[in-house]
Amino acid sequence: MNAGETRTWQFVAAACSILLVATAVGAFAVDLGAARPDPVPYADTVKLGATAETEQTAEAEGATIPRVEIFYSQYRYVVGYTGVAAAISALDEPGRERQFGYPLAVYASDYAGRSPRCTDGTLTSATKPDWVSVTEAQFVVGSRATLAGESVVVPFSEAADARAFADACGGRVVDWEALRRDPPAVPSAAGVESSIDDRRARADRQVAAAASLLDREVSVVVGRDAPTIRAAVAAAPPNTTVVVPPGTYAERVTVEKPLTIRGRAATVDGEGEGTVIDVRADDVAVTGLTIRGVGNATRAENASASDDWDAPIQQGYGEGDAGVAAVNVSGTYVRNVTIHTPANGVLLRGVPGAVVSDLRVDGSAEWLDGFMGVMAMHEPVVVQDSRIEGGRDGVYLHRAHGTVVRNNTFLDQRFGVHLMYTSETLIADNVARGQEGSGVVVMTRPTANAVVGNDVRHANGGIFVGGSRSYVARNVVVDADRGMVAYATQSRYEHNVLYGNEVGFAASTVVPSNRVVANDFVDNDRHATAGPGPLRIFTADGRGNYWDGAYDTSLAADGSPTLDRAYSPTDELDRRLHRTDAAVTLSAAPSVRGLRAFRGTTPGFRKASIVDLAPLRRPANPDLLARARNETAVDVEGRAA
């Protein structure tokens, strides 16, 4: 491993340890000789299902979560699912039996004799549930017991206990066969894809609502009607505009009423002490200013105590000095503002309806010395059309579900966009360059994120997505140690171009459940690698991916869109096809093709491998590939050449 690879994975290992939830270390190994294995502690399974935030919140509230564990005939480890619906969805995934074999046993949490309740929608029980085979269980569906806003399926080994729970909490009682015939709906990556236009439209509406704050009438002009910005803010009636003429103003400003502060080539200098503009009212807009002299604190010295499970994260990441800060207000609009800062650029904590647009942030040259260009916590925001250079992360999100980050440029940070405990976001059409960690990283098992249309180049890492049921498409990653790393499960990776990377795609989940199709792998040292786990099949609906060098183009006589043989980027021979001419000839030998066929049907040959059953003859995304090859196709301002 070269120095660049080592540095990348040192960063990711330190920052993403909470992300790696599906590893084989410590997982329970199944005795496949047993006719029906006994249940194991849930902690010993390879876990999938609910988000980390959901589990943390449930634990903090004293709630219990129904769980399922599945033993597969051709998989060494027990797979655990948070929620019965998630387990059923996994059992019904296409190709599951080919990869894992058939289910030897399926167990669910048994709430019989545990006095379960659904107080205020929270499922609780007097004692910890045991296990029951699903074929011997009764299930209550449609009750008032919920998890993350969705009704949960509650299993019982005794029909009488199931009926009693349904009488108390609503719902109906069904057996396993009925539940499989009519399973509860679960979100899917396909649903995320179909929601992208709606997410864009919601962001447009949020921007339009915020932009209306710029239409307020002028009430006070600094220097004419008041000597300082602070005096002007104090004198201005609510819902009016304070104009700041050209000049440098050495002051810090607190805004405690709905106002618009509009600068005209004006600079506000906080002289290195604290936050420069502190927003403490709803519907405040700040536009047309340059902000300097931000304090260098990246966390609060006297943070308020809290019993929330994420209080340490809030205090460690969500505090500190900023050019503009808004906390527990709504409708903040920051537009056309330049901020020079050793700490945060814009800090938004608990600010629904916030919009940051046309922002320029110049952060610290060394990421360890700085903080976040835009920090958002606990409410969805829109960050668009901005340029953030230096500092720790370009945009950092924590429990900011539904945020949209689009059309921005990120240069020379640790991470360009960094998600923690944040689901249902849209990360679209951004440009990232020179990140020490990665251009985009999604941590802590969120769900339903869309990462589309981004262009990441010359970073140590490209796009690393964890969690579940996400959609990663139409991205270009060039010249990274790892172009994409798939920590995610039940997600779609489609129409991406991985070009000129040391590794194009790293499949890192122990339980392969992702759809990886119509991607172009070109000029990578290694097109793809796989971590521990059974065979990954990168094919869907008879179509796979384009693998540069997968076959000799001079031998392509027919017009079929796919090759007549499978391709495995993890095969010792196949993975050298685009590097060595002799490998192309050898790969067509009958003995080698026979070995591949044997390996594809024998469990012992399936470990840590990828196969594409219908590799494409031609690139799936020629326009994106042309852009990847053209270094000037997208400049560092995010503009098409």
C-alpha positions as CSV (number, residue, x, y, z in Angstrom):
1,M,0.0,0.0,0.0
2,N,1.4,3.4,-1.0
3,A,1.6,6.4,1.3
4,G,-1.5,8.0,-0.3
5,E,-3.6,4.8,0.4
6,T,-2.3,4.6,3.9
7,R,-3.2,8.2,4.7
8,T,-6.7,7.8,3.2
9,W,-7.5,4.8,5.3
10,Q,-6.0,6.3,8.5
11,F,-8.5,9.2,8.0
12,V,-11.4,7.0,7.3
13,A,-10.6,4.5,10.0
14,A,-10.4,7.3,12.6
15,A,-13.5,9.2,11.4
16,C,-15.7,6.3,10.2
17,S,-15.4,3.7,12.9
18,I,-19.1,4.2,13.8
19,L,-19.9,3.7,10.1
20,L,-18.6,0.2,9.8
21,V,-21.6,-1.7,11.2
22,A,-21.4,-4.7,9.0
23,T,-18.2,-6.5,9.7
24,A,-17.4,-10.1,10.2
25,V,-15.3,-9.5,13.3
26,G,-17.1,-10.9,16.3
27,A,-20.0,-12.2,14.2
28,F,-21.3,-15.6,15.1
29,A,-20.1,-18.4,12.8
30,V,-22.8,-20.9,11.8
31,D,-22.4,-24.6,12.1
32,L,-23.8,-25.4,8.7
33,G,-23.9,-29.1,9.6
34,A,-26.7,-28.5,12.1
35,A,-30.2,-29.1,10.8
36,R,-31.6,-26.1,12.7
37,P,-29.2,-23.9,14.5
38,D,-30.1,-22.4,17.8
39,P,-30.6,-18.6,18.2
40,V,-27.5,-16.5,19.1
41,P,-27.3,-13.2,21.0
42,Y,-28.3,-10.4,18.6
43,A,-25.0,-8.6,19.4
44,D,-23.2,-11.4,17.7
45,T,-25.0,-11.0,14.3
46,V,-24.0,-9.0,11.3
47,K,-26.6,-6.3,11.7
48,L,-28.8,-4.5,9.1
49,G,-32.0,-2.5,9.4
50,A,-32.7,0.6,11.4
51,T,-30.5,3.7,11.3
52,A,-28.0,4.3,14.1
53,E,-30.0,7.4,15.1
54,T,-33.2,5.3,15.4
55,E,-31.4,2.8,17.6
56,Q,-29.8,5.4,19.8
57,T,-33.1,7.3,20.2
58,A,-35.0,4.1,21.1
59,E,-32.4,3.2,23.7
60,A,-32.5,6.7,25.2
61,E,-36.3,6.5,25.4
62,G,-36.3,3.0,27.0
63,A,-38.0,1.5,23.9
64,T,-37.5,-2.0,22.7
65,I,-37.1,-2.9,19.0
66,P,-38.4,-6.2,17.5
67,R,-35.5,-8.0,15.8
68,V,-34.9,-10.9,13.4
69,E,-31.9,-13.1,12.8
70,I,-31.5,-15.4,9.8
71,F,-29.2,-18.4,9.3
72,Y,-28.4,-19.1,5.7
73,S,-27.2,-22.4,4.3
74,Q,-24.2,-20.9,2.4
75,Y,-23.3,-18.0,4.6
76,R,-21.1,-18.4,7.6
77,Y,-22.5,-15.6,9.7
78,V,-25.9,-14.9,11.2
79,V,-27.6,-11.9,9.7
80,G,-29.5,-9.7,12.1
81,Y,-32.3,-7.2,11.1
82,T,-33.8,-4.4,13.1
83,G,-37.5,-4.8,12.4
84,V,-39.5,-7.7,11.0
85,A,-40.4,-5.8,7.8
86,A,-36.7,-5.2,7.0
87,A,-36.0,-9.0,7.3
88,I,-38.9,-9.9,5.0
89,S,-37.7,-7.4,2.4
90,A,-34.2,-8.9,2.5
91,L,-35.6,-12.4,2.1
92,D,-37.4,-11.3,-1.0
93,E,-34.4,-9.6,-2.6
94,P,-33.5,-11.0,-6.1
95,G,-30.5,-13.2,-6.1
96,R,-30.5,-13.7,-2.4
97,E,-30.6,-17.5,-2.6
98,R,-27.8,-17.6,-5.1
99,Q,-25.6,-15.6,-2.9
100,F,-26.5,-16.9,0.6
101,G,-28.4,-20.2,0.0
102,Y,-31.7,-20.9,1.6
103,P,-32.7,-19.8,5.1
104,L,-31.9,-22.6,7.6
105,A,-33.7,-20.8,10.4
106,V,-35.4,-17.5,11.0
107,Y,-36.0,-16.2,14.6
108,A,-37.9,-13.1,15.8
109,S,-38.1,-11.4,19.2
110,D,-40.7,-13.0,21.3
111,Y,-42.8,-10.6,23.3
112,A,-45.1,-13.3,24.9
113,G,-45.0,-13.0,28.7
114,R,-43.0,-9.8,28.5
115,S,-45.9,-7.3,29.2
116,P,-45.4,-5.2,26.1
117,R,-47.0,-1.8,25.9
118,C,-47.3,0.9,23.3
119,T,-47.4,4.1,25.5
120,D,-47.3,7.2,23.3
121,G,-46.4,5.0,20.4
122,T,-43.3,3.6,22.0
123,L,-43.0,-0.1,22.3
124,T,-41.7,-1.2,25.7
125,S,-41.6,-4.5,27.6
126,A,-41.1,-5.5,31.2
127,T,-38.2,-7.8,30.3
128,K,-36.0,-8.4,27.3
129,P,-37.6,-10.5,24.6
130,D,-36.4,-14.1,23.9
131,W,-36.5,-15.7,20.5
132,V,-39.2,-17.6,18.6
133,S,-39.1,-19.3,15.2
134,V,-41.1,-17.2,12.8
135,T,-43.0,-20.3,11.6
136,E,-44.3,-20.8,15.2
137,A,-45.1,-17.1,15.9
138,Q,-48.1,-14.9,15.6
139,F,-47.5,-11.2,14.6
140,V,-49.4,-8.1,15.4
141,V,-49.3,-5.7,12.4
142,G,-50.8,-2.2,12.1
143,S,-50.7,-1.4,15.9
144,R,-49.9,2.0,17.5
145,A,-46.4,0.7,18.3
146,T,-44.0,2.7,16.1
147,L,-40.3,3.0,15.3
148,A,-39.1,6.1,13.6
149,G,-42.7,7.0,12.7
150,E,-43.5,3.7,11.2
151,S,-45.7,1.0,12.7
152,V,-43.7,-2.0,13.8
153,V,-44.5,-5.7,13.5
154,V,-44.6,-7.3,17.0
155,P,-44.0,-11.1,17.3
156,F,-45.4,-13.5,19.9
157,S,-45.0,-17.2,20.6
158,E,-48.4,-17.3,22.1
159,A,-51.5,-16.4,20.2
160,A,-53.4,-15.3,23.3
161,D,-50.6,-12.7,24.1
162,A,-50.7,-11.4,20.5
163,R,-54.5,-10.9,20.7
164,A,-54.2,-9.2,24.0
165,F,-51.6,-6.8,22.6
166,A,-53.8,-6.1,19.5
167,D,-56.8,-5.4,21.8
168,A,-54.7,-2.9,23.8
169,C,-52.7,-1.2,21.0
170,G,-54.7,-1.9,17.8
171,G,-53.8,-3.9,14.8
172,R,-54.5,-7.4,13.7
173,V,-52.9,-10.8,14.3
174,V,-51.4,-12.8,11.4
175,D,-49.1,-15.8,11.0
176,W,-45.8,-16.0,9.2
177,E,-47.3,-17.2,5.9
178,A,-49.9,-14.4,5.8
179,L,-47.2,-11.9,6.7
180,R,-45.0,-13.1,3.8
181,R,-47.9,-12.9,1.4
182,D,-48.7,-9.3,2.4
183,P,-45.5,-7.8,3.9
184,P,-45.4,-4.3,5.3
185,A,-44.0,-1.8,2.9
186,V,-40.4,-0.6,3.4
187,P,-38.5,2.3,1.8
188,S,-36.3,1.3,-1.2
189,A,-33.5,2.8,-3.2
190,A,-35.8,2.9,-6.2
191,G,-38.1,5.2,-4.1
192,V,-35.2,7.5,-3.4
193,E,-34.5,7.8,-7.1
194,S,-38.1,8.7,-7.9
195,S,-38.0,11.3,-5.1
196,I,-35.1,13.3,-6.5
197,D,-37.2,15.8,-8.5
198,D,-39.5,16.3,-5.4
199,R,-36.4,17.1,-3.3
200,R,-35.2,19.6,-5.8
201,A,-38.6,21.2,-6.0
202,R,-38.8,21.5,-2.2
203,A,-35.4,23.1,-2.1
204,D,-36.6,25.6,-4.8
205,R,-39.6,26.5,-2.7
206,Q,-37.4,26.9,0.4
207,V,-35.0,29.2,-1.5
208,A,-37.9,31.3,-2.9
209,A,-39.4,31.8,0.5
210,A,-36.0,32.9,1.9
211,A,-35.3,35.2,-1.0
212,S,-38.4,37.2,-0.3
213,L,-36.6,38.5,2.7
214,L,-34.5,40.7,0.4
215,D,-37.6,42.7,-0.7
216,R,-38.0,44.6,2.6
217,E,-38.0,48.3,2.5
218,V,-34.9,50.2,3.7
219,S,-35.3,51.8,7.1
220,V,-31.8,52.6,8.3
221,V,-28.5,53.3,6.5
222,V,-25.3,53.0,8.6
223,G,-23.3,56.2,8.7
224,R,-26.3,58.3,7.7
225,D,-29.0,57.3,10.2
226,A,-26.8,55.4,12.8
227,P,-23.1,55.4,13.5
228,T,-22.6,51.6,13.6
229,I,-24.2,48.4,12.4
230,R,-25.2,47.5,16.0
231,A,-26.9,50.9,16.4
232,A,-28.6,50.6,13.1
233,V,-30.0,47.1,14.0
234,A,-31.2,48.5,17.3
235,A,-33.0,51.4,15.6
236,A,-34.5,49.6,12.6
237,P,-38.2,48.5,12.8
238,P,-38.8,44.8,12.4
239,N,-39.2,43.4,8.9
240,T,-37.1,46.2,7.3
241,T,-33.6,46.5,5.7
242,V,-30.5,47.9,7.2
243,V,-28.0,49.1,4.5
244,V,-24.3,48.9,5.2
245,P,-22.3,51.2,2.8
246,P,-18.7,50.4,1.7
247,G,-16.1,50.4,4.4
248,T,-14.8,48.3,7.2
249,Y,-16.7,48.0,10.5
250,A,-14.9,46.7,13.5
251,E,-17.8,45.2,15.5
252,R,-19.8,42.1,16.3
253,V,-23.5,42.2,15.7
254,T,-26.4,40.5,17.5
255,V,-29.7,40.5,15.6
256,E,-32.8,40.0,17.8
257,K,-35.6,41.0,15.4
258,P,-36.6,40.0,11.8
259,L,-34.3,42.2,9.7
260,T,-32.3,42.1,6.5
261,I,-28.7,43.4,6.7
262,R,-27.6,44.3,3.2
263,G,-24.0,45.3,2.6
264,R,-22.6,47.2,-0.3
265,A,-18.9,46.2,-0.6
266,A,-18.8,46.3,3.2
267,T,-16.5,44.4,5.6
268,V,-17.4,43.5,9.1
269,D,-14.4,42.6,11.3
270,G,-14.9,40.8,14.6
271,E,-11.3,41.4,15.5
272,G,-10.8,37.7,16.4
273,E,-13.3,37.5,19.2
274,G,-16.3,35.1,18.9
275,T,-19.0,35.0,16.3
276,V,-19.3,38.1,14.1
277,I,-23.1,38.1,13.3
278,D,-25.2,36.3,15.9
279,V,-28.8,35.7,14.7
280,R,-31.3,35.3,17.5
281,A,-34.6,36.0,15.6
282,D,-36.7,34.4,12.9
283,D,-36.5,35.6,9.3
284,V,-33.1,37.3,9.3
285,A,-31.3,37.8,6.1
286,V,-27.6,38.7,5.7
287,T,-26.3,39.6,2.2
288,G,-23.5,41.5,0.5
289,L,-21.0,41.4,3.3
290,T,-17.4,40.3,3.7
291,I,-16.8,38.9,7.3
292,R,-13.3,38.8,8.9
293,G,-11.9,38.5,12.4
294,V,-13.9,35.4,13.4
295,G,-12.8,33.9,16.7
296,N,-11.0,30.6,16.6
297,A,-13.0,28.5,19.0
298,T,-14.4,25.3,17.4
299,R,-16.5,24.3,20.5
300,A,-18.2,26.1,23.3
301,E,-16.2,26.6,26.5
302,N,-19.3,26.3,28.7
303,A,-21.7,24.1,26.8
304,S,-25.0,23.5,28.5
305,A,-25.5,20.0,30.0
306,S,-27.9,17.7,28.2
307,D,-29.1,14.1,28.6
308,D,-29.6,13.7,24.9
309,W,-27.7,10.7,23.4
310,D,-26.0,13.0,20.9
311,A,-25.1,15.8,23.4
312,P,-21.4,15.1,23.1
313,I,-21.6,15.4,19.3
314,Q,-23.6,18.6,19.5
315,Q,-21.1,20.1,22.0
316,G,-18.0,18.8,20.1
317,Y,-19.2,19.8,16.6
318,G,-22.2,22.1,16.9
319,E,-20.7,24.9,18.9
320,G,-17.9,27.3,18.4
321,D,-17.3,30.7,16.7
322,A,-18.7,31.5,13.2
323,G,-18.9,34.2,10.7
324,V,-22.7,33.9,10.9
325,A,-24.5,31.8,13.5
326,A,-28.2,31.1,14.1
327,V,-29.5,28.8,16.8
328,N,-33.1,27.7,17.4
329,V,-34.7,30.3,15.1
330,S,-36.2,29.8,11.6
331,G,-35.9,31.2,8.1
332,T,-32.3,32.4,8.2
333,Y,-31.0,33.5,4.8
334,V,-27.3,34.0,4.1
335,R,-26.6,35.0,0.5
336,N,-23.6,36.5,-1.4
337,V,-21.4,36.6,1.7
338,T,-17.7,36.0,1.9
339,I,-16.3,34.7,5.2
340,H,-12.6,34.4,6.2
341,T,-12.6,32.1,9.2
342,P,-10.3,29.9,11.4
343,A,-13.5,28.2,12.8
344,N,-17.0,27.9,11.2
345,G,-18.2,29.9,8.3
346,V,-22.0,29.6,8.8
347,L,-23.4,27.7,11.8
348,L,-27.1,26.7,11.8
349,R,-28.4,24.7,14.7
350,G,-32.1,24.0,14.8
351,V,-33.0,26.5,12.0
352,P,-35.8,25.2,9.8
353,G,-36.1,26.9,6.4
354,A,-32.5,28.1,6.4
355,V,-30.8,28.8,3.0
356,V,-27.2,29.4,2.3
357,S,-26.5,30.6,-1.3
358,D,-23.6,32.1,-3.2
359,L,-21.4,31.9,-0.1
360,R,-17.6,32.1,-0.2
361,V,-15.7,30.6,2.7
362,D,-11.9,30.7,3.1
363,G,-10.9,28.4,5.9
364,S,-7.7,27.3,7.4
365,A,-5.0,25.9,5.1
366,E,-4.5,22.8,7.3
367,W,-7.8,21.0,8.0
368,L,-6.8,20.1,11.5
369,D,-6.6,23.8,12.4
370,G,-10.1,24.7,11.1
371,F,-13.7,23.7,11.2
372,M,-16.8,23.6,9.0
373,G,-17.6,25.8,6.0
374,V,-21.3,25.3,6.7
375,M,-22.6,23.4,9.8
376,A,-26.2,22.4,10.0
377,M,-27.9,20.4,12.8
378,H,-31.4,19.1,13.5
379,E,-33.3,20.8,10.7
380,P,-33.1,20.6,6.9
381,V,-31.3,23.4,5.1
382,V,-30.4,24.3,1.5
383,V,-26.7,25.0,0.7
384,Q,-26.2,25.9,-2.9
385,D,-24.0,27.8,-5.5
386,S,-21.2,28.3,-3.0
387,R,-17.4,27.9,-2.9
388,I,-15.7,26.6,0.3
389,E,-12.0,26.3,0.4
390,G,-9.9,24.9,3.3
391,G,-11.1,24.1,6.8
392,R,-12.1,20.7,8.1
393,D,-15.3,19.9,6.2
394,G,-17.1,21.9,3.5
395,V,-20.6,21.1,4.7
396,Y,-21.2,19.1,7.8
397,L,-24.7,17.7,8.6
398,H,-25.9,16.2,11.9
399,R,-29.5,14.9,12.1
400,A,-30.4,17.4,9.4
401,H,-32.7,15.1,7.5
402,G,-33.9,16.3,4.2
403,T,-31.1,18.8,3.5
404,V,-30.2,19.7,-0.1
405,V,-26.5,20.4,-0.9
406,R,-26.2,21.3,-4.6
407,N,-24.0,23.1,-7.1
408,N,-21.2,23.9,-4.7
409,T,-17.4,23.7,-5.0
410,F,-15.3,22.2,-2.2
411,L,-11.5,22.5,-2.2
412,D,-8.8,21.2,0.1
413,Q,-10.7,20.0,3.2
414,R,-10.8,16.7,5.1
415,F,-14.3,16.0,3.6
416,G,-16.2,18.0,1.1
417,V,-19.6,16.9,2.3
418,H,-19.9,15.0,5.6
419,L,-23.1,13.4,6.8
420,M,-23.6,12.1,10.3
421,Y,-27.0,10.6,11.4
422,T,-28.6,12.4,8.5
423,S,-31.1,10.7,6.1
424,E,-33.1,11.7,3.1
425,T,-30.7,14.3,1.8
426,L,-29.9,15.3,-1.8
427,I,-26.1,15.8,-2.5
428,A,-26.2,16.9,-6.1
429,D,-24.0,18.4,-8.8
430,N,-21.1,19.4,-6.5
431,V,-17.4,19.7,-7.4
432,A,-14.8,18.4,-4.9
433,R,-11.0,18.7,-5.3
434,G,-8.1,17.8,-3.1
435,Q,-9.8,16.3,0.0
436,E,-7.6,14.5,2.4
437,G,-10.4,12.1,3.3
438,S,-13.0,12.0,0.6
439,G,-15.2,14.3,-1.5
440,V,-18.4,12.9,0.0
441,V,-18.8,10.7,3.1
442,V,-22.0,9.4,4.6
443,M,-21.6,7.9,8.1
444,T,-23.6,6.3,10.9
445,R,-26.0,4.2,9.0
446,P,-28.6,6.7,7.8
447,T,-31.1,5.9,5.0
448,A,-32.6,7.1,1.8
449,N,-29.8,9.5,0.8
450,A,-29.3,10.5,-2.9
451,V,-25.8,11.3,-4.1
452,V,-26.1,12.3,-7.7
453,G,-24.2,14.2,-10.4
454,N,-21.1,15.1,-8.3
455,D,-17.6,15.4,-9.7
456,V,-14.7,14.4,-7.4
457,R,-11.1,14.5,-8.5
458,H,-7.6,14.4,-7.1
459,A,-8.8,13.6,-3.6
460,N,-7.5,10.8,-1.5
461,G,-11.0,9.3,-1.5
462,G,-14.0,9.8,-3.8
463,I,-17.5,9.0,-2.6
464,F,-18.0,6.8,0.5
465,V,-21.6,6.0,1.3
466,G,-22.8,4.1,4.4
467,G,-26.3,3.3,5.6
468,S,-29.0,1.7,3.6
469,R,-31.4,2.2,0.7
470,S,-29.5,5.1,-0.9
471,Y,-29.2,6.1,-4.5
472,V,-25.7,6.9,-5.9
473,A,-25.8,7.8,-9.6
474,R,-24.3,9.9,-12.4
475,N,-21.2,10.8,-10.3
476,V,-17.7,11.1,-11.8
477,V,-14.6,10.2,-9.7
478,V,-11.1,10.6,-11.1
479,D,-7.7,10.0,-9.6
480,A,-8.6,8.8,-6.1
481,D,-7.1,6.0,-4.0
482,R,-10.7,4.6,-3.8
483,G,-13.2,6.0,-6.2
484,M,-16.3,4.7,-4.4
485,V,-16.6,2.7,-1.2
486,A,-19.9,1.0,-0.7
487,Y,-20.5,0.6,3.1
488,A,-24.2,0.9,2.2
489,T,-26.7,-1.9,2.0
490,Q,-29.8,-2.3,-0.2
491,S,-28.6,0.7,-2.3
492,R,-28.3,1.4,-5.9
493,Y,-25.0,2.4,-7.6
494,E,-25.9,3.3,-11.2
495,H,-24.5,5.3,-14.1
496,N,-21.3,6.4,-12.3
497,V,-17.9,6.8,-14.0
498,L,-14.8,5.6,-12.1
499,Y,-11.8,6.7,-14.0
500,G,-8.1,6.6,-13.3
501,N,-8.4,5.6,-9.7
502,E,-6.2,3.1,-7.8
503,V,-9.4,1.2,-7.0
504,G,-12.5,2.1,-8.8
505,F,-15.1,0.6,-6.5
506,A,-14.6,-1.1,-3.1
507,A,-17.5,-3.4,-2.0
508,S,-17.1,-3.3,1.7
509,T,-20.3,-4.7,3.2
510,V,-20.3,-8.2,4.6
511,V,-23.9,-8.7,3.5
512,P,-24.0,-7.9,-0.3
513,S,-27.4,-6.4,-1.2
514,N,-26.6,-3.5,-3.5
515,R,-27.5,-3.1,-7.1
516,V,-24.4,-2.1,-9.1
517,V,-25.2,-1.7,-12.8
518,A,-24.5,0.6,-15.8
519,N,-21.3,2.0,-14.3
520,D,-18.2,2.6,-16.4
521,F,-14.8,1.4,-14.9
522,V,-12.0,2.9,-17.0
523,D,-8.3,3.1,-16.6
524,N,-8.3,2.2,-12.9
525,D,-5.4,0.2,-11.5
526,R,-8.0,-2.2,-10.1
527,H,-11.5,-1.8,-11.2
528,A,-13.1,-3.2,-8.1
529,T,-12.3,-5.0,-4.9
530,A,-14.5,-6.9,-2.4
531,G,-14.3,-7.4,1.4
532,P,-15.3,-10.5,3.3
533,G,-18.6,-12.0,2.3
534,P,-20.3,-14.1,-0.3
535,L,-20.3,-13.5,-4.1
536,R,-21.4,-10.0,-5.2
537,I,-23.3,-10.1,-8.5
538,F,-23.0,-6.8,-10.3
539,T,-25.8,-7.5,-12.8
540,A,-29.5,-6.7,-12.8
541,D,-32.2,-7.4,-15.4
542,G,-29.6,-8.9,-17.8
543,R,-27.3,-5.9,-17.8
544,G,-24.1,-5.3,-16.0
545,N,-21.3,-2.7,-16.2
546,Y,-18.6,-1.5,-18.6
547,W,-15.1,-2.8,-17.6
548,D,-12.4,-1.2,-19.7
549,G,-10.2,-4.0,-21.1
550,A,-12.6,-6.8,-20.2
551,Y,-12.3,-8.3,-23.7
552,D,-10.5,-7.9,-27.0
553,T,-12.5,-5.4,-29.0
554,S,-11.2,-6.9,-32.3
555,L,-13.1,-10.1,-31.4
556,A,-16.5,-8.3,-31.0
557,A,-18.3,-9.5,-34.1
558,D,-21.9,-9.3,-33.2
559,G,-24.0,-6.4,-32.2
560,S,-25.0,-7.6,-28.7
561,P,-24.7,-4.9,-26.0
562,T,-23.2,-7.4,-23.6
563,L,-20.3,-9.9,-23.7
564,D,-20.8,-13.6,-24.1
565,R,-19.0,-14.4,-20.8
566,A,-18.9,-13.2,-17.3
567,Y,-16.2,-10.8,-16.0
568,S,-14.8,-10.8,-12.5
569,P,-12.7,-7.7,-11.4
570,T,-11.6,-9.7,-8.4
571,D,-10.4,-12.7,-10.4
572,E,-6.6,-12.9,-10.5
573,L,-6.6,-13.1,-14.3
574,D,-9.6,-10.9,-15.2
575,R,-8.5,-8.0,-13.1
576,R,-5.3,-7.8,-15.3
577,L,-7.1,-7.8,-18.6
578,H,-6.9,-4.0,-19.1
579,R,-3.2,-4.1,-18.1
580,T,-1.7,-7.0,-20.0
581,D,-2.4,-8.1,-23.6
582,A,-1.5,-11.7,-22.8
583,A,-4.3,-11.9,-20.2
584,V,-6.9,-11.2,-22.9
585,T,-5.8,-14.3,-24.9
586,L,-5.5,-16.5,-21.8
587,S,-8.9,-15.4,-20.5
588,A,-10.6,-17.0,-23.5
589,A,-9.0,-20.4,-23.0
590,P,-11.6,-23.2,-22.4
591,S,-9.9,-24.3,-19.2
592,V,-10.0,-20.9,-17.7
593,R,-13.7,-20.3,-18.7
594,G,-14.5,-23.7,-17.1
595,L,-12.9,-22.8,-13.9
596,R,-14.9,-19.5,-13.7
597,A,-18.1,-21.4,-14.2
598,F,-17.2,-23.9,-11.5
599,R,-16.2,-21.0,-9.1
600,G,-19.6,-19.3,-9.7
601,T,-21.6,-22.3,-8.6
602,T,-19.5,-23.5,-5.7
603,P,-19.7,-21.8,-2.3
604,G,-16.1,-22.4,-1.5
605,F,-15.0,-20.3,-4.5
606,R,-17.3,-17.4,-3.7
607,K,-15.5,-15.6,-0.9
608,A,-14.6,-11.9,-1.3
609,S,-15.4,-11.9,-5.0
610,I,-17.4,-9.9,-7.6
611,V,-18.8,-11.2,-10.8
612,D,-20.6,-9.4,-13.7
613,L,-22.7,-11.9,-15.5
614,A,-23.5,-9.5,-18.4
615,P,-20.6,-7.0,-18.8
616,L,-21.3,-4.3,-21.4
617,R,-19.4,-4.0,-24.6
618,R,-19.5,-0.3,-24.7
619,P,-19.6,2.5,-22.0
620,A,-23.0,3.0,-20.5
621,N,-22.3,6.7,-19.9
622,P,-20.3,8.1,-22.9
623,D,-20.9,11.8,-22.1
624,L,-19.8,11.4,-18.5
625,L,-16.8,9.3,-19.5
626,A,-15.8,12.1,-22.0
627,R,-16.1,14.6,-19.1
628,A,-14.0,12.3,-16.9
629,R,-11.2,12.2,-19.5
630,N,-11.3,15.9,-20.0
631,E,-9.6,17.6,-17.1
632,T,-11.0,20.9,-18.0
633,A,-14.6,19.7,-18.5
634,V,-15.6,20.9,-15.1
635,D,-13.4,23.5,-13.5
636,V,-13.0,24.2,-9.8
637,E,-15.8,26.6,-9.8
638,G,-18.1,23.8,-10.9
639,R,-18.7,25.3,-14.4
640,A,-18.9,23.1,-17.5
641,A,-16.2,24.0,-20.0
